Amino acid sequence: MGKGMRAGKRPKQSGGKDMQKQMQQMQALQKKMDEKQAEIDEMEVTATSGGGAVEVAVSGKKEIKNIKIDPQVIDPDDVEMLQDLIMAAANEAIRQMEELSRNEMEKLTGSLGLPPGMM
């Protein structure tokens, strides 16, 4: 061992600049992610059920924006069927929006090599 060196000690490195650069990169990524989320919030997907008898539109905020129901599927004696059609279309629209959102974010974070769901 050289003079002034102790076992287990490492020479000091100038890591301050590296850390600052990493922080700037993370801040830039966070800004891009915020911008992408704002874009996603404005997007809208539509899903149907019952062969198009019920149509539900969902925003990027996962809020139902519109529901269209074909009058021919409205049967006062079978309200349950209509409820099921609405629920199926709404759930599918939400699933599609979640997938779209995940894909859009992975475009930004994919290069980081993080496991899915970490960002």
C-alpha positions as CSV (number, residue, x, y, z in Angstrom):
1,M,0.0,0.0,0.0
2,G,1.2,3.5,-0.8
3,K,2.0,6.1,1.8
4,G,-1.2,7.6,3.3
5,M,-3.4,4.7,2.1
6,R,-5.3,2.6,4.5
7,A,-6.9,-0.7,3.9
8,G,-10.6,-0.3,3.0
9,K,-10.2,3.3,2.1
10,R,-10.6,4.5,-1.5
11,P,-9.0,7.6,-3.0
12,K,-11.4,10.5,-3.2
13,Q,-13.1,11.0,-6.5
14,S,-14.7,14.1,-7.9
15,G,-18.2,12.6,-7.9
16,G,-19.9,15.9,-7.3
17,K,-20.1,16.8,-11.0
18,D,-21.4,13.4,-11.9
19,M,-24.1,13.6,-9.3
20,Q,-25.1,17.0,-10.5
21,K,-25.3,15.8,-14.1
22,Q,-27.4,12.8,-13.0
23,M,-29.8,15.1,-11.1
24,Q,-30.1,17.4,-14.1
25,Q,-30.9,14.3,-16.3
26,M,-33.5,13.1,-13.8
27,Q,-35.1,16.5,-13.7
28,A,-35.2,16.7,-17.5
29,L,-36.8,13.2,-17.6
30,Q,-39.3,14.2,-15.0
31,K,-40.2,17.3,-17.1
32,K,-40.7,15.1,-20.2
33,M,-42.8,12.6,-18.2
34,D,-45.0,15.5,-16.9
35,E,-45.4,16.8,-20.5
36,K,-46.2,13.3,-21.8
37,Q,-48.8,12.8,-19.0
38,A,-50.4,16.0,-19.9
39,E,-50.6,14.7,-23.5
40,I,-52.1,11.4,-22.3
41,D,-54.7,13.3,-20.2
42,E,-56.0,14.9,-23.4
43,M,-56.2,11.6,-25.3
44,E,-59.4,9.6,-25.6
45,V,-60.2,6.0,-26.4
46,T,-63.5,4.4,-27.3
47,A,-64.6,0.8,-26.8
48,T,-67.8,-1.0,-27.7
49,S,-69.8,-4.0,-26.6
50,G,-72.7,-5.9,-27.9
51,G,-71.5,-5.6,-31.4
52,G,-71.4,-1.8,-31.2
53,A,-74.7,-1.5,-29.4
54,V,-73.0,0.3,-26.5
55,E,-70.0,2.7,-26.9
56,V,-68.0,4.2,-24.1
57,A,-65.3,6.9,-24.5
58,V,-62.7,7.3,-21.7
59,S,-60.1,10.1,-21.3
60,G,-56.5,9.8,-20.4
61,K,-57.5,10.8,-16.9
62,K,-59.6,7.6,-17.0
63,E,-62.8,9.5,-16.8
64,I,-65.9,8.5,-18.8
65,K,-66.4,11.2,-21.4
66,N,-69.3,9.8,-23.4
67,I,-71.7,6.9,-23.6
68,K,-73.8,6.0,-26.6
69,I,-76.5,3.4,-26.5
70,D,-78.3,2.0,-29.5
71,P,-82.0,2.4,-28.6
72,Q,-82.7,-1.1,-29.9
73,V,-80.8,-2.7,-27.0
74,I,-83.0,-0.9,-24.4
75,D,-85.4,-3.5,-23.1
76,P,-87.3,-2.5,-20.0
77,D,-87.6,-6.2,-19.2
78,D,-83.9,-6.9,-19.4
79,V,-82.1,-3.9,-17.7
80,E,-79.4,-6.3,-16.5
81,M,-78.2,-6.9,-20.1
82,L,-77.9,-3.2,-20.7
83,Q,-75.9,-2.8,-17.5
84,D,-73.6,-5.6,-18.5
85,L,-73.0,-4.1,-21.9
86,I,-72.2,-0.7,-20.4
87,M,-69.9,-2.2,-17.8
88,A,-68.1,-4.3,-20.5
89,A,-67.5,-1.3,-22.8
90,A,-66.4,0.9,-19.9
91,N,-63.9,-1.7,-18.6
92,E,-62.5,-2.3,-22.0
93,A,-62.1,1.5,-22.7
94,I,-60.2,1.9,-19.3
95,R,-58.0,-1.1,-20.1
96,Q,-57.1,0.3,-23.5
97,M,-56.3,3.7,-22.0
98,E,-54.1,2.2,-19.4
99,E,-52.2,0.3,-22.1
100,L,-51.9,3.4,-24.2
101,S,-50.6,5.3,-21.2
102,R,-48.1,2.6,-20.2
103,N,-46.8,2.4,-23.8
104,E,-46.4,6.2,-24.1
105,M,-44.5,6.3,-20.8
106,E,-42.3,3.4,-21.7
107,K,-41.2,5.3,-24.8
108,L,-39.6,7.8,-22.4
109,T,-38.4,5.4,-19.7
110,G,-37.4,2.4,-21.8
111,S,-33.9,3.6,-22.3
112,L,-33.3,3.6,-18.5
113,G,-33.5,-0.2,-18.3
114,L,-35.9,-0.1,-15.3
115,P,-38.2,-3.0,-14.7
116,P,-41.8,-2.5,-15.9
117,G,-43.9,-0.4,-13.5
118,M,-41.0,1.4,-11.9
119,M,-41.8,4.8,-13.3
